[in-house]
């Protein structure tokens, strides 16, 4: 039997094709008039909207089944399609059923023409992509979580040494291009005599000291400033858009705060001090190795001169 005869014998026609799509299509298919009223729907769409048959949807609009915001957004898309004659493909639609339940759809919508090639409405196909979208969002959240963990020091909760260098490079590039004279400061910090603390109280209490220093740094800088743990007992703070006198004031405040607020170790209140070194970034000489070297030299000066101070 030839292929043509095969199709003739089966008496395939437009109505059979349309009925098959209407009954068995797994995506939602819908046709609307110029007022966005349904004029034809498949069974899957009727089921989605809670109707027993597609005929129940005729004359209804999205406003009868969906939240007003969702329905109005769909209406605006359809108006634009009818105005331009251009389809809109692969729209991602979010349908919030309640605060904890959201559905996602991928929709493509097209102009609907009559026999004289006049636009008389729109038609479209939508697919429920909720499970795929939820998996995608979960993977995205996991990626960002892993990305954050790669930047954060486990003990202190501050950004780590790797991210410290990335941040310095970013801000050096930014301030080097500025013409308003603004700059940033780098403050490096060491906890004084941390070895003695570990020897006397043990590593766990030494960790308590490091956490305390981290918490006090974060609590006493501005939101635009960033704190880092760059080594065992080493910390750094990048202070943005600041003059030297302001940066020195903050550094002195931190040194004094550490010395006057004891840390409880094994039930005993112990006085903890820090030494610090401050250096200002020079946009005219943006070499970061020089900036780091200056800050370290100032820190060493504080150590030599008795600790519990900031040098600048």
Secondary structure, DSSP 4 states (H G I P E B T S, - for coil): --HHHHHHHHT--HHHHHHHHHHH-SSEEEEEETT--EEEE-HHHHHHTT-SSGGGGTT--GGGTS-HHHHHHHHHHHHHHHHH---EEEEEEEEEEETTEEEEEEEEEEEEE-TTS-EEEEEEEEEE-HHHHHHHHHHHHHHHHHHHHTTB-TTT-SB-HHHHHHHHHHHHHHHHT--S----EEEEEEETTHHHHHHHH-HHHHHHHHHHHHHHHHHTS-TT-EEEE-SSSEEEEEE-S--HHHHHHHHHHHHHHHHHS-EEETTEEE---EEEEEEE--TTS--HHHHHHHHHHHHHHHHHTTSSSEE-
